Amino acid sequence: MAKQPVTNVLQALIGRAPGVQITQGNGLPGSPVTVRIRGQNSIAANNNPLYVVDGVPFVSQPMEVVPGPNGDGTSNGSPLNMLNPADIASIEVLKDADATAIYGSRAANGVILITTKKGQAGKTNLQVDVQGGFGSVSRFVPYAGWTAYAQARRDGLANSAITPTPGNSPDLLVWDSTKLTDWQDWYMGDNTTRTVATASLTGGNAQTQFLLSGTYHQEGVVLPGDNRYRRIATHLSVGHQSPDKRFQVSSSMYFTTNYNKLSGFTPGFLADVAAAVPNYPVYDTTGKYYWAPGFTNYVALLNAYVKTRTDQLNGSVNLRFTILPGMDLRLNAGFNQVNLRQNSANPSTAQNPGLNETPSANFGNRQSRLYLAEPQLAYKRRIGLGTLDVLVGGTIQHSESSSQRIILNNFANDALLENINFGTVVNKSGQLYEYRYMSAFGRLGFNFRDRYILNGSFRRDGSSRFGPGSQFGNFGSVGAAWIFSNENFIKATFPLLSFGKLRGSYGTTGNDGIPDYGYLATYYSYQPYGTTNTLLPAQLANPNFQWEVNRKLELALELGLMDNRVLFSAAWYRNRSDNQLVGYPLPAMTGFTSYQANLPALVENSGWELELTTSNIKRQSFEWNTSLNISLPRNELLSFPNLAATSYANQYVEAESLNIVQWFRFSGVDPATGLPAVEDVNKDGVLSQGTSHNGKNGDFVIAGQTNPRWFGGLNNSLQWKRMQLDFFLQYVSQQGYNMYYYYSQLGRSYNFPEEFMQYWRQPGQTSSSPKPFAQFNSAVSQYIQSDAIFGDASYLRLKNVSISYDCSSDWLKRAKIQSLTVYAQAQNLFTITGFNGFDPETANSTRLQIPPLRMFVGGIKCSF
């Protein structure tokens, strides 16, 4: 795998692991990453995979408790950003029922195993890696200049029968049109820098090995203002075994601190800032921030900020003791703790003085702890021509999470906004959750003559998220494989075949990925009544909901040709999930919006995964290797009894994906009126929202889906003497929301993409863009709810390029430098796409996000 300038360990998997879809949330450091392994299994429960780091489950849900300074949330980063890429030795993905059986219901959505680096026996070695680089936004959308903007504003006012006045059109009649701001460039046109330094010390002997490392990572942000991201990480790993090798122990511990500061904005503000009025005056005649009614001064908002600090401690211990030959007693124990602190400040300089608001601040913190103990007994014995493997064990997992948040205003001045003692309390809140999981399992495997393999497992899982009588579920799996390349008749018939394997598996797992205490009637404290605290009901009780069940089936073929210089694998899978856990909607008149329940819906994810690896050239001074993978997924709601009578009738359609997009069908711009035309699907003479499927009255049709049609990656690695070149191409075939989603800005006091400049102007004109309006109306509403805003977002991206040169030589070794390597890396170099928007990777969000950055990094690595 090519060395990559990544800040999140999962970025190294993008496009490289078949069946694994990884999407960056935005281009900011520490941004969230969405991961789906073989699609979305659940309608409303957790669809995230299980992350296991050195045997310990990892908390992967967002931790933020404080919204951003402008109410749009913070970066909503994942705790996975805490993992230091420099400490990772390997990442493995488990997908089928047989592979995930040992993790039980926690692995309903797949498993990502992350193993950190370990010490190596030998002379003590010091390795230092220092890199620096810079990056910028890789893709911009051209917005209209002043002349086109002003014309669209005048046309919009005329089409809305509004006479321009200084009050309703200050951009046309009051503000200076010669003083313009390119707000898109101002918002994200800066370069960002990155500096990373890592040092590790490793060594030991045959009995004891150790590794100690530390990393400092600092990165800027393309947004304006005082923004920065830092990560400091330390990692310690120690392993020991007795001279007779009957006893082994390994321990790993790391501590990481992340610090993130964003000034005034969050990634979702891109749509607002890019469309800001070009001639909006930032300052008034006295030099103060200028605020006009109905407008936002984005430069002033820079004074608001949110600071987030996250500390994480993770530790694991693995023990193995050989009781008898072939019989081992094992224990895996671990601990994970995450502490988060946040401060969101909204000073007076970031507020419109006409609103008479006072400086305010949010303070929040969250603590999360996880404890794990997994005892196991493993037995392996040769029986005749076969080998028997037996594993029995159990899991005890306990986690707890608590959070506190306090909102204050009336600070005397802006300098006190980070001191919780100088504001007036507006609201205080807190939460405490506990989760317990336990299981017992057994696994039996038999390998006959290294040709026929059979595995079976059974487990009983218990979760505290279900009510009494429903807490435990029984699950199991069976897997079989035939290594036909070891058959004599195959060897004689196909001499080029070096490896061949057929395998299949089927199994069931549970899913308990729902909030805690969903089966209880709960209450929360609200505003006090006088001096008495009050309680209000928060949710209805339902002690009867049960485990969501996922049934996994897989068939696969693996081939190796010409001494494995050509490796090919093809896998077909089908995952079916039923007894869906959802927050079942209720009419608001009941006093509750939903309650936790099971739905009799059946969701299927199926598809093919193809992977090809070739050693194209293998000579003494030159090697060329290629790897290609393609995933063809399909997500389908197979059945949903009585769907038309439920509140989900306008959201889902049987035999379609869970992630369909339903809008009006756009039939073009009327040449006579310039109005957008949408189709009256149900022919009732009225254009109405809602699906036309499931027997419901409405004119929405299926415009497409946000699931990818297929995706894949191509990696090439070339090595010539001491030089190595790696480059990786990523391809995704998908649909997404294009810039026509923002047509509603055309003609109003918002700038707009150049794409809209050829809008309809006169009767008889043919145009793809309707005429502008200065007010939001039904015509605009119908257009931005039509399939005109949703289209192809496929792309081919040169995701990574890495080149390195090994400078090691005898004279360096005489200087006590064992090795010296210089390298250069680039990420997101170019993208080929017909997508009409900022970046196709984030096209499935209706809220514009900062695109992934184009990064260039250079570094030097040496060992002593």
Beta strands, then each sheet from edge to edge (+ up, - down):
strand 1: 20-24
strand 2: 33-37
strand 3: 50-53
strand 4: 56-57
strand 5: 88-94
strand 6: 111-116
strand 7: 122-137
strand 8: 192-204
strand 9: 208-219
strand 10: 228-241
strand 11: 247-263
strand 12: 305-324
strand 13: 327-346
strand 14: 360-383
strand 15: 386-409
strand 16: 424-448
strand 17: 452-463
strand 18: 472-482
strand 19: 497-511
strand 20: 522-525
strand 21: 535-539
strand 22: 548-561
strand 23: 566-578
strand 24: 580-585
strand 25: 594-599
strand 26: 602-618
strand 27: 622-639
strand 28: 660-663
strand 29: 666-669
strand 30: 676-678
strand 31: 701-705
strand 32: 710-720
strand 33: 723-733
strand 34: 735-737
strand 35: 790-792
strand 36: 795-806
strand 37: 819-833
strand 38: 853-863
sheet 1: 1+ 2-
sheet 2: 4+ 3- 6- 5+
sheet 3: 7+ 8- 9+ 10- 11+ 12- 13+ 14- 15+ 16- 17+ 18- 19+ 22- 23+ 26- 27+ 32- 33+ 36- 37+ 38- 7+
sheet 4: 20+ 21-
sheet 5: 24+ 25-
sheet 6: 28+ 31-
sheet 7: 29+ 30-
sheet 8: 34+ 35-
end
